[in-house]
Amino acid sequence: MMPDNRGAMKSPHIVIIGAGITGLSAAYLLERAKRDGVELSYTLLERDDRIGGKVAGEVVHDPETGEPYIIDGGPDCVASYKPGARRMTTTLGRQDDWLPSNEAKKKVYIYRNEQMHALPDDFSMFVPTEFKSLFATDLLSEDGKMDMIREMVIPPRDWQVAGQSASGKGEARRDESLESFVVRRFGREVLDYLAEPFIGGVHASDPADMSLAATFPMYLDLEEKYGSVIRGTVMTKAARVRAAAKQAPRDSIWGSTVFASYKGGMHQLVDAIASHVTSNIRLGATATGLTQADDGSYCVQIRENCNIRADAVIIATESFAGAAITKGIDAEISAAYAGIPNISSSTISFAFRESDLELNRLDGFGVLVPEIEKRNLLAASWSSTKWPGRAPEGRILIRGFAGTPKNQAIMELSDDELTAVILDELRHVMRLPADAEPLFARLYRWTLGMSQYKMGHLDRVEIIEERSAARKGLACAGGCFRGVGIPNCIDGGEAAARKVLADFDLEYDEG
């Protein structure tokens, strides 16, 4: 039983549920406020026996040489153009750990018809910025290329006629599924072999009901503003180049790559945050419910006959956990959480001797496997190419991904079975020698760990945000809301911490 720390209103006790990157970010902001003289106390609850959520990894030593490999079990990078990760890195004083991706070998391959096809360098995800490379690629058929070119003359959608859904604020919302948008503007082949593996694959989502407004709203904006996604992509890229030319050179600490990681792996970030809040973390504590008393205080139930009293609660969990926790205080919040589904996925890292592979295709970040190819492999990341220092000299580290909305059956396999299936897939897709055996494999399962941003997602998120904003001492954040990436989760966790501080009129100058 935790002590009742409510006392005077200027010294609240705050409970954070979930010690993933969102909850850790909230806790770290509260810790900094506390150290700067703000009167508060807090407890960070985590159901598992480790912190970090899906940001996980380890150092594995080569069974022959003893040299280290750095394994990422969850996300292996951050989008460096988003400020959250850079801001957190600077606050922690860990700029020297920042690791830009290997820009010299940033090529991406897409698997089609038993072959890996290199995506042209001047494509921005699935959108070409020059037609010369589009004409030259063998990734698309001639009909697919013509559909791509015709995108520039297809008129933008008339949303007044389309009858879009209403947002939680009663306003018309522009939204469309990824499948509908791409087929309408680019054709089916571009959806199947470019947009789906790049966007649907990254989010492990089904394009048929994946909300574009919740995931990649810039494509809706480009269509509306420029009348063409291709034209808009080209013009915005040119504007960025002109703006960059007028500015001073970018800080060399951050580099100029789109993606970045940390020299010790992504788990180095959560370990650094946790080192500042360790004394307030309680592992193995699963929050099962939440109630609120007449005086406004909260009671967090973590198991039978064991409750924690709090003046404020930050919920930083998966959506299904949020639904269960909030059921006792707000049925509408709970229902909105429950309307955000999740799927399971897995990553499996394999270490090989370079001499065993006889490859000349490890010259990029990896390969994407479209759903239409009906493989059990979603993608493969060539970790030791993408990130300097991930594997010893003479060794190769490859990471495979499994688990899509249409292939959840694979997640029912045992660890050994799943590892064997993905190894066979890598052999097939990348044409690895049949007798090349990995030195070791490391599997990470993420059961119901990937939120699905389906049509209507932003409506559900707005219900949770607006109703929690109106309730003193309650804040909700996490990867199930407005972005699954680490920078988005950092932003959400910090915003949740600021919200509860403001609820108690506690001012904190973050400098």
N, C-alpha and C positions, 0 to 999 in steps of 0.2 A: 504494500500500500504506500503510495507516494504521499508526502505531506501536503496539506492544504496551503498553497502558497499565495492564495488570492490576496488577503490582507488589504492594504490600501490599493486603490485602482491604479496608482502609478507604478506598482510593482507586480505585474501579472505573471502568472506561470503559463507558458505556452507549450502545448504538446504537438509535435510534428509526427505524422504517421507516414512512414515510408522513408528509408534511408538510401534511395537511389540518388541520382545526380540532382533531381529536383529538391528532394527533402534535405540533402546535404547543403545545397546552395542556400536554402532558407535558413538552415541552422547556422551556417557560417555568417550570414548577414546579422542574425540575432547575436551571435557571439561577438562580432565586431562592435555592435551597438553596446553590448554589455560592458566590454572592455573600455569603451569610451565614456562610460559613466551612466548609460541608460539603465534604470533599475528594472530588471526583469530576470526571470529564470526560465529554462526550457528543458524539455526532454525529447529526444529523438527515438522513436520506436521503429524497430525493424523486425519483421516476422522471420527472416532468414538468419543464418549464423554468420553472415558477412554483410558488409555495407557495399554500396555501389550499384545495386540493382543490375541492369543489363550491361553496365560498364564493368567488365571483368577481364581478368587475364592472369598470366603467370610467366615465370621464367623457367624454361625446361633446358636441361643440360644434355648435350649430345652424348649418346650412349657409348660412342667410340672415342671422342676427343675430350669430352667434358666441357666443351665450349657452350656458351649460352645462346638460346633462342628466346625471343620475346614474342609471346602469344597473346593475341587479342581474342577474347571469347565472344564479345559483343561487338559494338561499333568499333571500327579501327581508326576513325578520324572525326574531325569536326569540319564544318564549312568555315573556312578562315575568314570569309568576307562578312560573316555574321559577328557582331561585336561581343556576344556573350562569353565565348571561350577566351578571346584575347583579354577581355576585361578581367575575367577570373584569374587567368594566368598572371597578369600584372599584379593584381591584388595579392596573390599568393607569393609573388616574387620569384616565380619559376620560369621566367622568360628563357633562360638558358636550356630548359628542357623542351622547348617548342621545336617541332620537327616538320618542316615543309616536305611535301611529297616530292618524289624524284621526277622533276619536270622534264628531264631529258628522255624519260621513257613512260610518257603518260598515255600511250596508245591504248585504245579499248577495242576489243574484238566482240563480234556478235556471231553466234553459232547458227548456221542455216545449212540444211541439206548436207550434213556430215562434214562441214568445213567451218573453220573460223575465218570470218571476214573482218578485215580491219575497218573500223569506222573512220571516214575521212577526217583529217585534223581540223578542218574548218567547219565541222558540224558543232552546233551548240546543243548538246543533248540530241534530240531527234530532228533538229531544225538546221538546214544548210544555210551558211552565210555566203557561200559562193557556189554557183552552179557547175563550175568546171569539175570539181571533185564529185559532185552528184552524178554527172555524166560518166565519170570514169569508174565509179565503184561497181562491183559485181554483187553487192549486198541486195540491191533491189532489181526487180525485172524492169524492162522498158516501160511497161504499163505503170508500174509503181513510181518510176521516175516522172512520167508524164502527170500522174496524179499529184505528185509533189509540186511540180511547176505550176499546175492549174490552181494551187492554193492561193496564188497571188491575185487571182481575178474572182475568186469566190466572195460574194458579198458577206459582210458580217451578219450575225444573227439579229433579227428584230425581236428583242426581248419582250416588248409589249404584246406582240402577237404570240410569242412562244408560251406565255402563261407560266412564268417561273414561280417557284415556291415563295411563300412569305417568310420573312425572317421572324425571329422572336420579338422584334420591335414593330411588327406589323407592316414592314416595308417590303417592297418587291426585292427579291434577291436574284442576282445573276448566278446561276449555277448549272452545271451540266456534267454528266459523267465523262470520264476520260475517253471511254470508247465512243460515245456519241460525238464529242467534240472533234477528236482526231479523224474519225471516219468521215464526218461532215466536211472537214476542211482538207484532209490529206489522203483519204482513202483507206481501205482495210489493210492493205499490205504494209503501209507505214505504221499503222497501229500495231500489227502483229510482230513486225521485225525491228521497230525502232522505239516507238512510244511505250509499248507495254513492257519490254525488258528494261528500259531506262527509268520509267516512272512507276508503272505498276510493280515491276520487279523490285525496285529499291524499297518501296513501301510494302512489299509482299501483299498486294491488294489486287482485287479483281477489277479490271477496267470497266466492266459493265455497270458497276454501281459505285465506283470511286469518285468522290466529290472533287471536282477540279477547283472549285472556290476554296476548299479547305486545304488543298495540297499545293497546287501550282496556279494561284489566281492570276499570275502575270500573263499567262496565255490568254485568258479572257480579256485582260486589259489591253494586250497587244492587238487582239482582233478588233476591239472597239475603237481604239485610238488610231490605229494605222490601217485598218481594213484588211490586214494580212499579217499572220504570225511571222512569216518569213521577212516581209518588209520591215515589220516592227523590230525583229531581232537584229537585222542588219543595221538599222538606224540607231538603235540603242547601243549596240556594240561600238559603232563609230563615235557616238557621243561620249562613251566612256574613254575611248582612246584619246579623243581630243582633250577631255578634262584631265586625264592623267598626264598628258604632255605639258599642261600648264602648271602642274603641281610639282613640288619638290619631290625628289626620289623617295619612294616608300621606305619606311623604317626597315633596315636590313634584318632586324630581329624577326620580323614576321614573314619576310620573303614576299613573293608575288603569286604563290600557288593558290588554287581554289581550295584544296584540301590540306589539312595539316594534322599532325598527331603529336605525340610526346616520345622522347627518346627511350623512355622506359616502358612504353605501351600506354594505352589510354587509361589503364587503371592507375597510372601514376598521378593523374589528375584527381581522382576520387580519394586516393590515399593522402594526397597533400591537403585536401579539404578536411578529411576526417581527422588528421593530426591536430587540428585546432579545436575539434568538438568532441573528441573521444570520450571525455569524462561524462558527457551527457547522452551517450548512445546506449540504448538498451536492446540487445539482440534477443532473438527468439521470442519476441513479444508481438503476437498477432492481434491487432485491433479487430474486434468482431461487431462492435456497435457503438453508438454515440447517443447520448441524451443530453437535454439541457434543462436546468432547474429554473424555478421562477426568478431567482436572483441573477440569471444570465450565465451562471457558470456551467461548465460542461463536465460530463462524466464519460470517460473513455473506457469501455469494457475490453479487456484484453484476454480474459478467460473467466470461467465461472468463479464468482466471489472474489474477483480481483479487479478493482477499478482504479483509474487514475483521475483525480480531479484537476481541472484546468480552467483558466479564464479564457483561453483561446485555443483553437485547434486548427492546424494546417493539414489538410489531406493531400498527400503527394503519392498516390497509389495508382495501380491499374484501375480501369473503369469498373470491373466487376467487384473489386474490393471497395471502391468508393460507393457503389450502389448499396452494398450490405451495411457499410458504416453509417451512411446518411439516412437509412430507411426510418430510423426512430425519430429524426428531427425534421425532415422535409421530404415528403413523398415525391414531390416534383423533381427535386434534385436527384433523388435516388432513381427515379424512372428515367431521367435523362442520362445518367451514368449507365444504367442498364441497357440503354439503346445504343451504346458504343461497343460493338463486338470486338473480340480478339481472336487471333489465331496463334498457333504454335510454330516455332521454327528452330533451326539448329545451325551451328557452325562447327566444322571439323577441320582442324589444321593438320597438315601432313608435312613431315620433314623428309627430304630425299638427299641422297648424294647427287651432286651435279653431274658426275660422270655416268650415273645410271640412267639419266633421262634422255640424253642425246637430242636436246630440244634447241630450236632456233626461234621459238615463238615466245620466249619469256622476255620480250622487249616491250612490255606494256604493263598496265595496271591489272589486267585480267580479261575475262570473257563473260559475257551475259548470254544466258540461254533462254530464248523466248518460250513462253508457255505453249505456243502452237507446235513446238518441236516434240512435245510429250516426253521430255526427259525428267529424271528424278533430281537433276541438278538445276538449281535456280541460277547460280553464278559461281565463278571461281575468281578469287583475288590472289594475285601473285605477290604475296606479302613481302618477300625478300627483294623484289624488284621495286615495288611501290615505296617501301620505307627502308632507307639505309639503316643497317645495323640490326635488322630483325633476325638474321641468320648468320652463322659463321661463314668464313671464306670456304668456298667449295661445297656449300650446302644450299638447298633451295627450300623455301617454305611456301606452301600453297594452301589456301583456305577455301573450302567448299561450303556452299549454303544450300540448305534444304528446308522445305516447308512453304507451301503456297496455299491460298484459299481453296484451290481445286485439287490439291494433293496433301491433305492433312493425314491421309492414311499412312504415309511414310513415317509420321511422327509416332506411330504405334509400335514401330520396330524397336527391338532392344538396342542398346548402345553398340554392341558388336555388329549386329545386323545392319544398323544405319551406317556405321563406319565403312563396312564392306561395300554397301550399295554406292555410297558417294565416291569411294576409291575407284570402283568400276566405272562410274560416270566420268570421273576425271580421265581415266585411261581412254575412254571412248571419245570424249569431246576434245581433249587436248592431244590425243594419240600418244599417250605415254606408253613406253614399252611394257608389254604384258608381264614381264618378269621383274619390273622395277618395284621393289618393296620399300615402303616407307620405313625410316629409322624409328619413328614413333608417330602416334596420332593423338590429338587432344580434341575431345568432343564437348561442346557446351549446348545444353538444351534450354530453350526459352519457352516454357509451357504457358500458353495464353499470354505471351509477352509482346505481341505486335498488334497495336490498336488499328482498327479499320475505320478510315475516314469515309464512311459511306454517304450517299446523298442525304441531305438533311443534317449532316454532322454539325455545321455551324449553328443551326437552330438549337440543337441539344446543348452545345457548349455555352451558348448565350443564356440559356435557362439556368445552367449551373452557375455561371459567372454572376448573373444579375441577382439571383436569389441569395447566393452566398455573400455578395457585396452588401446586401441589405441587412444581413444578420451580423450583429456585432460579435467579433471574436472568431469568425469562421472564414477560412480561405481555402480554395481548392486550386490545385495546379498539377501539371504532369504532362507526360508525353501523349496522353490520350486527348489533349485539348487542341493546341494550335501549332503542332510541329513535333515530330518524334526525334529531331536532332538534338544533340547535347546543348548547343547554344540556346535553342528555344527553351529547353528544360531549365537551364540556368536562369534565363530571364523570368520564367514563370515562378520558380522557387523564390527568387529575390522579390518579385512583385507581391507574392503571397505574404512574405515576412513584413514588407512595408505596409501592407493592408492591415495586419493585426496590430502593428505598432501604432498606426494612425487611429485605429479603433479605440485605443487607450490614451490618445493624445500624447504619445511618446515621440519626440522629435529626435531624429538621428541624422547628423550631417555626415554623409558618406565621403565627403572630400572630393 
